């Protein structure tokens, strides 16, 4: 019969403390990783390099660079499409890097458990 408030076998409290330390360490690593991601910049091009968009790891557009030849007042729609394409590609790069970094930190922790990472 287990003692009141205790765990049978007595081994669980040590494991729980170890688990808490691991969780705290992982949280610090995740915070550091987030800061590193926010400092990074991702650039993508469209239209053979005629349009370049740079975004931050915070998913904010930092810069749009247009080649002169792509600025055609008679075809604004094409320019808009190229800007959207370049921005979406740069944001995809942010997501890819962020997901890879999270995977490295968690090492597959929570795999197959709904709601876990």
Secondary structure in CASP SS format (residue, H / E / C, confidence):
PFRMAT SS
TARGET T0000
AUTHOR 0000-0000-0000
METHOD secondary structure of the structure
MODEL  1
X C 1.00
X C 1.00
X C 1.00
X C 1.00
X C 1.00
X C 1.00
X C 1.00
X C 1.00
X C 1.00
X C 1.00
X C 1.00
X H 1.00
X H 1.00
X H 1.00
X H 1.00
X H 1.00
X H 1.00
X H 1.00
X H 1.00
X H 1.00
X H 1.00
X H 1.00
X H 1.00
X H 1.00
X H 1.00
X H 1.00
X H 1.00
X H 1.00
X H 1.00
X H 1.00
X H 1.00
X H 1.00
X H 1.00
X H 1.00
X H 1.00
X H 1.00
X H 1.00
X H 1.00
X H 1.00
X C 1.00
X E 1.00
X E 1.00
X E 1.00
X E 1.00
X E 1.00
X E 1.00
X C 1.00
X C 1.00
X C 1.00
X C 1.00
X E 1.00
X E 1.00
X E 1.00
X E 1.00
X E 1.00
X E 1.00
X C 1.00
X C 1.00
X C 1.00
X C 1.00
X E 1.00
X E 1.00
X E 1.00
X E 1.00
X E 1.00
X E 1.00
X C 1.00
X H 1.00
X H 1.00
X H 1.00
X C 1.00
X C 1.00
X C 1.00
X C 1.00
X C 1.00
X H 1.00
X H 1.00
X H 1.00
X H 1.00
X H 1.00
X H 1.00
X H 1.00
X H 1.00
X H 1.00
X H 1.00
X H 1.00
X H 1.00
X H 1.00
X H 1.00
X H 1.00
X H 1.00
X H 1.00
X H 1.00
X H 1.00
X H 1.00
X H 1.00
X H 1.00
X H 1.00
X H 1.00
X H 1.00
X H 1.00
X H 1.00
X H 1.00
X H 1.00
X H 1.00
X H 1.00
X C 1.00
X C 1.00
X C 1.00
X C 1.00
X C 1.00
X C 1.00
X C 1.00
X C 1.00
X C 1.00
X C 1.00
X C 1.00
END
